[in-house]
């Protein structure tokens, strides 16, 4: 089989297939291991989503994430930091009261606090703290997967230009170089590029990029343990174990675009 994309999903898929004894796997990556959002993110996990489906998925997914640290080559340094939401108005507080009831039904309820209880926050008002959420080192997971599969999977560094098909059946892929690789099983794990690739096989799925900007500072004295989310200012930020402050801007920017500071 052919797997397109060696980010978190592609590496995980290859790793688990190899564990099950599957052979003859070709993993095609256009740039490098973990390219895209798999290696450029805030490295956080949470249970506290806003729908039952996502909460239930997170409960099982995080349980498995924690169990994997026993089998992976590199320790992903999973630790609980908590998530902290700043609730600026009564409407937001009321919304979180409903969410609190939902989360409590899954035994993951947090608590409402005065924001001033957190020394690093210089704002008045109500906050909601969910201590169960946390952080990990995603790159250690990516490279643990890679170390396990690198000698068992045929890894090709090339850009896929087209998924080949005939009479409604998948027949392989075509690389940008013109080379064709034949196989009747092609799995697309190419992140935001998946939608464009699938179109070449006449498959239309609503997959599109929503660009996010993330920043990271030099090391400073540790003081911001939870991930702080401020809906009013559309930002989030926290501290890493090493000491950098990491955060981002929650601003919608749909589509493939050249980088420009006008986004900021």
N, C-alpha and C positions, 0 to 999 in steps of 0.2 A: 504494500500500500504506500501511497504518497501522502505526506503531511506537509502542508504549506504554512510556513511560519514557525520560527523557533523562539517564540516568546513564552510566557507562562503557560498558556494553554497547549501549545504544540509540544513543548518539552515535557509537560506533565503527561500528556497523552502518550508520547513515545516511551517515557519512563514506565508507565503502568502497563502498557502493552508488552514491553520487554519483560517485565516482572511475570506476566502471564505466559511467557514463552513464545510470543509472536515474533516471527523472523521476517526478513526481507522488507524492512521498513526504510523508506527514503524520506529524509527530512530536508526540505528545501527552505533556505533562509536568504532573503535579499540583501541583508547587511551584516549583522552580527547577532550573537546569542543575546536574547533579551532586548532586541531593538524595539523602539516604540515605547508605549506606556508601561510595559512590563518592567523596564529598568528605570523609568522616570516617573516616579509617583511618591506619595508621602508615606508609604509603607505602614498603613494602618489597617486594622480590622474592626468590625463592629457587628453587634447583634441588633442594634437599634435602628431598624429600617421602619418605613411607614406603611408597610403592607404585610399581611400574614404570610404571603408566599415568600417574600424576601427574608423575613424573620426565620421561618422554618428552614429555608436554605442555609442561612447563616449559622443556625444552631448546629446543623450537621456538618457544614463546611469547616467551621472553626474547631469543632471536636476532632475532625480528621487532621486539620493543620497541626494541632497540638500533639496528636499521636505521631505525626511524621517526624518530629524532631528526634525520635528514638532510632529511626532507621536512616536518616540522611547523613551524608558525610560531613556536612558543615552545620553547626548549630545555628538555627535561624533567630536565636535570641528573642523568643516570644515573651512579652511581658505586658501586664495590664497597666495602662496609663489612665484610662477613662476618657470619655468624651464630655465636653462641657459646652452647652448651648447658651448663648446670651439671648434672653427673652425680653425684647425692648418694649412690647406693648401688650395690652390685655388680650387682644385677639390671638397673639402667639402663645401667651400663657394658657388660654383656654384650649388651644389646639394641642398643646403639650399635656394638658390634663387628660385629654382623650387618649393621647398616645401612651401616657403613663399607665392608664387602665389596660390598654392593649398589651404593653410590654410586661406588666405585672401578671397578666394571665399566662405568660410564658416563664414566669419566675425570673425575669430580668429587669424588674422595675428599678428605676433610679430614685433620685430625690430632688426636690426643689430647695434651693439655697439662696441666700443673699450673695450676690456676686462679690461683695467686699470680703467674703470669707476666704477668697483666693488672693493672696498678697500681691500677685503680679497684675491683677486687674484693678485699674483705677476708675471703675465705673460703679454707679449705684444701680440697683434694680434686682430683678429675679433671674437666676440661672437654673438650668436643669443639668444635673450631673449623673452620668451613667458610668459607674466604676468598672463594669465588666469588660468594656471595650479596651483595645490595646494596640500595640505596635509589634513589628517584627522586621527582620532584615530579608527583604524579598530577594536580593541578589544572592544570598547564601542558599536559598531554596533553588533558584534558577541554576546555579552552578553545581549544586548537589545532583540535580537531575541530569545535567550535562555530563558530569563525571561518570555517572552510572551508564549512560547510553553511548558515549562517544566511540567506543570500540565495538558496539553491537548494532549500530544504526549507520546507514550510509548518509552522511551529512554533506549536502551540496550548498555552496554559497553562490546563489544566482537568483536573478529576478524572474518570476513567472509572469509571462505576458498573456497567457490564455489557458483556459481549461478545455481540453479537447473532448469532443463528444460526437456521436453519430447515431442517428435514429433513436434519440432519447436516452442513449446510454453513454456513460462516461468512459473515455478511452485513454486518458492520460493528461499530460500537461505539455505546454510549449514554453521554453525559456526565451528570454529576451535575445539570447545569442542565436536562436533558431533551432537549437537542439530540442528534440521531442523525447519525452520519457513516457513509455506506455504502461498503463495499469488501469484496472477497472474500479479501483477504490482510491478516491482522492478526497482528503479531509482538509478543509480550509480553516486554519486557525491564524489568520493573518490580521487580526485586530481590525482597525478602521479601514484597512485595505480589502477586507473580505468582501464587502458589497460590490466593489468594482470588479474583483476577480470573478465572483459568481455570475455577474452579468454576461461574461464571456461564454457561459454555459446556459444562457437564457434563463437564469434563476434570479429573480428580483426580490431581495429582502431589504427592509428598511434599516440598513447599517450605514452609518455616516459618522464622520469625525466631528467631535465637539471639543475644540482645542481649549486646553486649560494651561494657565501659566503657573509655574511653581518657582519659589525662590528659596535659597538657602544661604545662611550667613557663615562667617567664620565662627570658631568656637567662642562661646561666652559662658559665664557661670550658669550652671543648670538651675532653672527655677520655674519652668513651665512644663509640668508633667502631663496634664491632659491635652488632648487636641481641642482647641477652642474654636467654636463655630459662631460667627457673627453674621446673621442673616441680613441685618440692616446695612452693614458695610460690605457685604458679599465677600468676606475673607475667612480663612481658617489658618491656624498656626499652632505649632507646638515645638518642643525641644527634642532633639535626638539624644541618645545615650552619650554620644561623643561630645555634645555641647553645641552643635549648630541649631539655630532656629530655622525651622522649615515651615513653609506655608504656601498658600496660593490664593488665587482670585476666582470667585465663583461667578464668571461672566460668560454667557453663551456666545460662542463664535463658531458657527457651523460651517463645515466644508474644508477642503484642502486649500490652504493659503500660504503664501510666503510670509516669513516672519517679519513683523513690523512693530516698532515700539508704539505705534498708534493704538495698538490693542490695549496697552497699559494706560 
